[in-house]
Amino acid sequence: MGTSPINLPDPSLFSDFHDQDLGEGQSNKGQGGTSIKAARESRNNHIIEQENEKRKLEQIYMVAGEDKKTHISAIELYGFFSWNLSAIAFVLYLIWAFVPDHILNKFGIYYIPDKYYAIAFPLWFAVTLFAVLQLYATFCIYYTPNLGSYETL
């Protein structure tokens, strides 16, 4: 049987681990000194409940990963910054494409490329991508052996 990819807590941690002690205390209730034994049992029950609560919280924090130090790898760091950089570049592109020039001039931005390129660059990129994919498919078909060739067996 496989293991779970999630670090689930051990079920024994959530059970009362002093069940045998409680059973022995209850069997002696009928004998003398019941008030002292009852006080001890209630105190023991209270201590056991507190310990179980502590164990439950500790186990929850261990499952949540708060017990361990986090380690950020270089790939995660580069991914985070490249995602943010691409989002900022896209917002700048949208500002360049849709905000009129006289509004940009009010903010002190005087040199901006022509709005024609806001449409031309994405189209050039799309056409180039389509051409590269077609070229790749063409090379694959060109270098495929004939159906009657020995290499297709």
C-alpha positions as CSV (number, residue, x, y, z in Angstrom):
1,M,0.0,0.0,0.0
2,G,1.3,3.5,-0.9
3,T,1.9,6.4,1.4
4,S,0.0,9.6,1.4
5,P,1.7,12.6,-0.1
6,I,0.3,14.7,2.8
7,N,1.9,14.3,6.2
8,L,-1.2,13.3,8.2
9,P,-1.0,13.1,12.0
10,D,-0.8,9.8,13.7
11,P,-4.3,8.9,14.9
12,S,-3.1,7.7,18.3
13,L,-2.1,11.3,19.2
14,F,-5.8,12.4,19.2
15,S,-7.0,9.6,21.5
16,D,-6.9,9.7,25.3
17,F,-3.6,8.0,26.1
18,H,-4.4,7.4,29.7
19,D,-7.6,5.3,29.3
20,Q,-6.3,2.5,31.4
21,D,-5.6,4.8,34.4
22,L,-9.2,6.2,34.2
23,G,-10.7,2.7,34.2
24,E,-8.8,1.7,37.3
25,G,-9.8,4.8,39.1
26,Q,-13.5,4.2,38.3
27,S,-13.4,0.6,39.6
28,N,-12.2,1.8,43.0
29,K,-15.0,4.3,43.5
30,G,-17.1,2.0,45.7
31,Q,-14.4,1.7,48.3
32,G,-13.5,4.1,51.1
33,G,-12.1,7.5,50.5
34,T,-14.2,8.2,47.4
35,S,-14.0,12.0,47.7
36,I,-10.2,11.9,47.6
37,K,-10.2,9.5,44.7
38,A,-12.9,11.6,42.9
39,A,-10.8,14.7,43.3
40,R,-7.7,12.9,42.0
41,E,-9.7,11.6,39.0
42,S,-11.1,15.0,38.1
43,R,-7.6,16.5,38.4
44,N,-6.1,13.7,36.3
45,N,-8.9,14.1,33.7
46,H,-8.2,17.9,33.6
47,I,-4.5,17.3,33.1
48,I,-5.1,14.6,30.4
49,E,-7.5,17.0,28.6
50,Q,-4.9,19.7,28.6
51,E,-2.1,17.4,27.4
52,N,-4.4,16.1,24.6
53,E,-5.2,19.7,23.5
54,K,-1.5,20.5,23.5
55,R,-0.7,17.4,21.4
56,K,-3.5,18.2,18.9
57,L,-2.3,21.8,18.4
58,E,1.3,20.6,18.1
59,Q,0.3,18.0,15.5
60,I,-1.8,20.6,13.6
61,Y,1.2,22.9,13.4
62,M,3.5,20.1,12.3
63,V,1.1,19.2,9.5
64,A,0.8,22.9,8.5
65,G,4.6,23.1,8.3
66,E,5.0,25.8,10.8
67,D,7.4,23.7,12.8
68,K,9.9,23.6,9.9
69,K,12.0,26.4,8.4
70,T,10.9,27.3,5.0
71,H,13.5,27.1,2.2
72,I,13.1,29.1,-0.9
73,S,14.9,27.6,-3.9
74,A,16.4,29.7,-6.7
75,I,13.8,28.4,-9.2
76,E,11.0,29.7,-7.0
77,L,12.7,33.0,-6.5
78,Y,13.3,33.5,-10.2
79,G,9.7,32.4,-11.0
80,F,8.3,34.9,-8.5
81,F,10.3,37.8,-9.9
82,S,9.8,36.9,-13.6
83,W,6.0,36.6,-13.0
84,N,6.0,40.0,-11.3
85,L,8.2,41.5,-14.0
86,S,5.9,40.1,-16.8
87,A,2.8,41.5,-15.0
88,I,4.4,45.0,-14.7
89,A,5.5,44.8,-18.4
90,F,2.0,43.9,-19.4
91,V,0.5,46.8,-17.4
92,L,3.0,49.2,-19.0
93,Y,2.1,47.8,-22.5
94,L,-1.6,48.4,-21.8
95,I,-0.9,52.0,-20.6
96,W,1.1,52.6,-23.7
97,A,-1.5,51.1,-26.0
98,F,-4.7,52.7,-24.6
99,V,-3.8,55.9,-22.8
100,P,-3.8,58.9,-25.2
101,D,-0.5,60.8,-25.8
102,H,-1.6,64.1,-24.3
103,I,-2.4,62.4,-21.0
104,L,1.0,60.7,-20.9
105,N,2.6,64.1,-21.7
106,K,0.9,65.6,-18.6
107,F,2.9,63.0,-16.5
108,G,6.2,64.0,-18.2
109,I,6.4,61.1,-20.6
110,Y,7.2,62.7,-24.0
111,Y,9.0,60.0,-25.9
112,I,6.8,57.0,-26.6
113,P,6.8,54.8,-29.7
114,D,4.0,55.2,-32.2
115,K,0.7,53.5,-31.3
116,Y,1.0,51.5,-34.5
117,Y,3.6,49.3,-32.9
118,A,1.3,48.5,-30.0
119,I,-0.7,46.4,-32.5
120,A,2.2,45.5,-34.8
121,F,4.5,43.9,-32.3
122,P,2.0,41.3,-31.0
123,L,0.9,40.5,-34.6
124,W,4.5,40.0,-35.7
125,F,5.1,37.8,-32.7
126,A,2.0,35.7,-33.5
127,V,2.9,35.3,-37.2
128,T,6.5,34.4,-36.3
129,L,5.3,31.7,-33.8
130,F,2.9,30.3,-36.4
131,A,5.7,30.2,-39.1
132,V,8.1,28.4,-36.7
133,L,5.4,25.8,-35.9
134,Q,4.7,25.3,-39.6
135,L,8.4,25.0,-40.3
136,Y,8.8,22.4,-37.6
137,A,6.0,20.3,-38.9
138,T,7.4,20.7,-42.5
139,F,10.8,19.4,-41.4
140,C,9.2,16.5,-39.6
141,I,7.3,15.5,-42.7
142,Y,10.3,16.0,-44.9
143,Y,12.6,13.8,-42.9
144,T,10.0,11.0,-42.4
145,P,10.9,7.9,-44.5
146,N,8.6,6.6,-47.2
147,L,6.0,4.1,-46.4
148,G,7.8,1.4,-48.4
149,S,11.1,2.1,-46.8
150,Y,12.9,-0.5,-44.6
151,E,13.2,2.2,-41.8
152,T,9.5,2.4,-41.2
153,L,9.3,-1.3,-40.1
